[in-house]
């Protein structure tokens, strides 16, 4: 193949695609898609830890302690 012919083919996108498809078809490969015979198992080891921190003003703590029946 001459150099000019090859460059013209590369510049023409549809011709390049056709050449690639023809090359792939000439390889004679076979692709098989099948579902697995066993279920897919995904192990998620998640550790959720929540920590609540509260701080009270000294006066607010005294009011809560004095009125414990309300809270």
Phi and psi in degrees as a GROMACS rama.xvg file:
@    title "Ramachandran Plot"
@    xaxis  label "Phi"
@    yaxis  label "Psi"
@TYPE xy
-75.9105  154.444  UNK-2
-60.9236  -43.9601  UNK-3
-62.2665  -37.0966  UNK-4
-66.7885  -42.9826  UNK-5
-62.3076  -44.1985  UNK-6
-64.7611  -38.2053  UNK-7
-63.9672  -37.9545  UNK-8
-69.3356  -39.3684  UNK-9
-66.6551  -36.5475  UNK-10
-68.6706  -29.1178  UNK-11
-89.5579  103.626  UNK-12
-60.6459  -43.2764  UNK-13
-65.7972  -34.7455  UNK-14
-67.7006  -37.5107  UNK-15
-64.6531  -41.8981  UNK-16
-63.0053  -41.8073  UNK-17
-62.9293  -39.8471  UNK-18
-65.4199  -42.7742  UNK-19
-65.1475  -42.3125  UNK-20
-63.6612  -40.6597  UNK-21
-65.8033  -39.5359  UNK-22
-65.8698  -40.726  UNK-23
-66.9414  -38.7295  UNK-24
-68.9187  -31.537  UNK-25
-73.4742  -17.306  UNK-26
-73.4687  -23.4224  UNK-27
70.7536  24.537  UNK-28
-72.9377  158.978  UNK-29
-130.557  133.14  UNK-30
-114.205  126.125  UNK-31
-116.048  130.512  UNK-32
-116.765  124.084  UNK-33
-142.015  149.726  UNK-34
-73.4  146.524  UNK-35
-69.1079  152.183  UNK-36
-81.2655  -19.0429  UNK-37
-112.598  150.198  UNK-38
-68.2255  151.324  UNK-39
-80.7292  127.951  UNK-40
-113.362  127.25  UNK-41
-118.76  116.357  UNK-42
-93.4894  119.99  UNK-43
-111.852  109.314  UNK-44
-94.122  97.2614  UNK-45
-115.208  129.317  UNK-46
-117.491  111.904  UNK-47
-105.671  124.06  UNK-48
-127.901  127.025  UNK-49
-120.685  135.344  UNK-50
-128.558  126.245  UNK-51
-108.996  123.899  UNK-52
-119.492  128.533  UNK-53
-130.898  150.273  UNK-54
-133.343  136.975  UNK-55
-117.075  145.468  UNK-56
-65.0869  149.07  UNK-57
-55.164  -42.2951  UNK-58
-67.5234  -40.189  UNK-59
-64.2122  -38.2913  UNK-60
-64.6455  -39.8671  UNK-61
-63.6454  -41.5916  UNK-62
-64.3756  -40.9747  UNK-63
-64.8743  -42.6466  UNK-64
-64.9761  -37.3432  UNK-65
-70.9278  -30.584  UNK-66
-117.32  52.1174  UNK-67
-62.1471  -29.7942  UNK-68
-68.2586  -23.4607  UNK-69
-75.6288  -38.3832  UNK-70
